[in-house]
Amino acid sequence: MKKTILKVENLHYAYWNGKVALNDVSVDIREGEKIAVMGSNGSGKSTFFLNINGVFAPERGKITYRETLVTKKNLKELRKNIGIVFQDADNQIVASTVRAEVGFGPMNLKLPMQEVHERVEESLAYMNITDFKDRPPHYLSGGEKKRVSIASILAMRPEMIIFDEPTAALDPLNATMLEDVLAKLGNVGKTILLSTHDVDLAYRWAERVLVFSAGEIIADGTPLDIFRDQQILEKANLKKPMMLEVYEMLVKKKLLEDSAEYPKTTQAFNKLLDDHVVFLGDLA
């Protein structure tokens, strides 16, 4: 069992107009998990992120990080270890050059300049943006800005990274780039929370799915558990991932045998079909 690094208990948050955004939310986040956070717009996902990152302070409830209760006194430690990549990179970028933007966080940590330089160069290389480190970030393309915003968080070396709708407004090439980055971060043990409306991405990437509706977590389980539950899908306005839908259709038509190993990628699906063709050939 993976160790819990962030424990959220009975979290409640309402905006100035009285609208309740989070209502009695409780969840444990464990180290190294890859979690997709799903739900309709206004369901509470972004507010949840801003609470666990320390940007917002909950009215009720508590957040515990590494068995230490988060308070105003130790809020800096939480923010240092939980980075957030916002949906709109322009809301995150503040510096005049890419290099300065990526170094902004490490500088605020008051690290030695040599370490700041090393972290910046490392993050630029990781996101493949070294070639335009001296360019103004606001003149970059949407995909390039997204890379810069991710690099700026990586330079902080957080334990957990939150991605709020990271594929929004990205073209297919940059969306694929982002998924490659998510895979690399997962492989080195980063804990990742990813808010997305892309059910296909959530199905193939995540190992756990949290579903929000009206400020509450209405489901918490594996992608297969969540996306096979029609009641949850309807309540959260989600659709079934295409890979799962096609698989279930072929099984229903008896063109495939139901397998304990549900394919989540085209490669896995092709292998399943190849194996099935061999099986039919043996019958002949």
N, C-alpha and C positions, 0 to 999 in steps of 0.2 A: 504493500500500500504506500502510495506516494505521500510525502509529508505535506500537511496543510501550511501554506505560507500566508494566505490571506483569509480571514474569517469575517464574514459579514453577518450581523445578527439584528433582525427586526428593524431594518433601515427604513426610515420615513423621511420624505422630503416633499415640501410643497413650495410653489413659486409665490411671488409677491401678491398675485391676484387670487390666491387661495387654491389654485389648481394643484391637486395631489399628483406628483410625478412618480413617486415611489411609495408603496404602501406595504410595510411589514416584510421587506425583502431580506431573506436569509440564504446564504450560500457559502460553501467552502471552496476555495481555489487552491489546487495542489500544484506543487512544483513540477515543471515540465509539461503541464497539460496544454493541449491545443483545443481551445474552446470557441465555438461559434455562438454568437449571441444574436438571436433573431426575434423578429416581431415587427408589427406595423410601425410606421412613423408615428411618434407621439406615445409609444408604448412604454417608454422609460429607459431605453437602452443607453442613450447618450448621457442622461442624468445620472444613471447608475455609474457609468464610467467616470464622470466628473466627481462623484462622491468618493469612489475608491482610490482616485488619484489625488484627492485632497484639494481640488479646486473649489468644490462645494462642501459645506459642512452640514451634515444631516441634522434635522430637528430632533429626531429620536433614533435610538439604536446605537450600535457601536461597531467599529471596525478594528480588528486586531491583525497586526502584521508581525509575523514571526513571533507569535505569542506575547507581543507587547501592544497594549491598548493605544490606539492612535489618538493623540491630543494635540492641541495647538503647539505645545512645547516640542514635540518630536515630529511635527508635520513635514519638516524638511527631509527627514530620513525616508518617509513614505514616498515623497515626490522624487527623490533621488533613485529609488529602487523600482518605481512603477512609472514608466514613460508612456506617453500617449501621442499617437499620430492622428491628427484631426482630419476630418473628411476633406475640408478645403485647405490646401496647403498655404494659401495666401493669408489665412487666419493664424498661421503658425510662424511664418517667415518674417523676421524683423530686421535682419542685417543687410548691409549694402553689397556684400559679396558672398558667394557660396562658402568659401573658406571661413569667413567670419560667422556665418550662420551656423555652420557645423561646430564651430568652436565656442559658441555662445554658452551652451550648457556647461561644458567642462570649466570654462572661465568662471562661471558663477559658483562652481564647487570649490573655487580657490585652489585649484591644483597647480603644481609647479609648471612653468611654461613649457618645459621639455615634454612633460606628460601630456599637456594639452595638445601640443604639436603632434605627438605620436598618435593620440586618439583621433585627431582630425584626419590625418593622412590615412590611418587604418580604415576609418568609416567612409571616406571618399572612395578608397579603392574597393571596399566591400560593395558599395552601391554603384561602382563603375562610373563615377562622375569626376574623377581627378582632372580630366582634360578641361573642364570649365569651372575649376575652383575659384578663378579670379573674376568670373562673370557676375553681373547683378542677378540675383535669383528671380526677381520679379519679371525679367524678360525671357525666362526660360519657358519651355512648353509645359503643359499640364503634367505629363509623365515625368519630365525632368524635375519639376518642382516637388512632385511626390517623392522622388528619390532623395532630394535634398532634405525634405522633412523627416524621412526615415533615418537618413545618415545623422541628422542632428540629435535624434534620440539614441541611436546606437553609440554615439560618442560619449553619452552619459553612462553607458554600460549598465543599464537597468536589469534587474532580475526578471521583471515582467514587462511586456510591451502590449499596450492596447492599441488596436487599429479600429478607428471609427469609420465605417464605410470606405475602406481604402480603394476599392475598385470603381467608385463613383466617378463618372466622366473620363475614365481611362479607356484608350483604344485597346483592341485585343492584344497587340504586341506588349504594351505596358502592363496590361492585366496579367499576362503570362509572366512577365518579369517580376511582378509583385508576388505571384504565387511561388516562383522560384526562391525569392527572398524568404518567404514564410517557411518554406521547406528547409532552407539552410539554417534559419534561426531555431526551428524545431529540432534539427539534428544536433545542435550544440546545447540543447537543454533549456532554451528560453521558454518561459511560460507565456503563452500568447492568448489574448482575448480578441476575437475578431467579430465586429458587428457587420453584418451583411444581409442584403436581400437576395443574394445569389444562392439559391438552394443547391445548385449543382456544385458550386465551390464548397459550401458547407458540408455537403455529403461526402465529397471525395477527400477533403482536407482535415476536417475536425475529428477528434476522438470523443468529443462531448458537445452537446448542444443545450444551451439555455434558451428557453422561449419566454419572452415578455409579452404581457397583454394588460393594458390598463394599469400600468405601474406595478404589476406583480409577476413573479416567475410562475408560470402555469405548467411548465414541463422542464425536466432536467434528465437527460439520458443520452444514450448513444445515438448517432445519426440515424441508424437503422430503426431504433425504437421510436424516435420522434417522427420520422418521415413515413412510417407505416401506420401511424395513428391518425386516421382521418378526422377524428374529433378535434385533436390538437391543431391539425392543419387548418381546419375551417375556423376555429376560434381565433387563430393568430393570422388569418389571411395568408397562409403559405400554400405553395403548391408542392407536389411531389417531384423530386429530382428526375430529370429525363432518363438517366441511366437506370434508376430503380423502376420507373414506370414501364420502360421497354422490357426490362427483365421480367417483371411480373406479368406483363401481357403475353410474353412468349411462354412462360410457365403455364398460364391459364389456358393457352391454346395447345398445350402439351407438345410444344416444339422444343422445350427445354425441361429438364428435370429440376425441381426445386433443390437448390444447393445451400448448404450452411454458409458457404463463402460467397456473399453477394458481391458482384463486381462493382467497383467504384470508379474505374478508369476505362478508357477505350481499350487500352492494352489488356487489362484483366478480362474485359468482355470478349475481346478477340480470342484470348486463350480458352475461355469457357466455350465459345462457339467451335473452336478447333477440336477441343476434346469431345464435344457433343457429336460433331461430324464423324469422328473416329468411332464413337460408340455406335452410331447408326450404321456405319460401314460394317462393324463387327456383327451386328444383327443380320445384315444381308448375307 
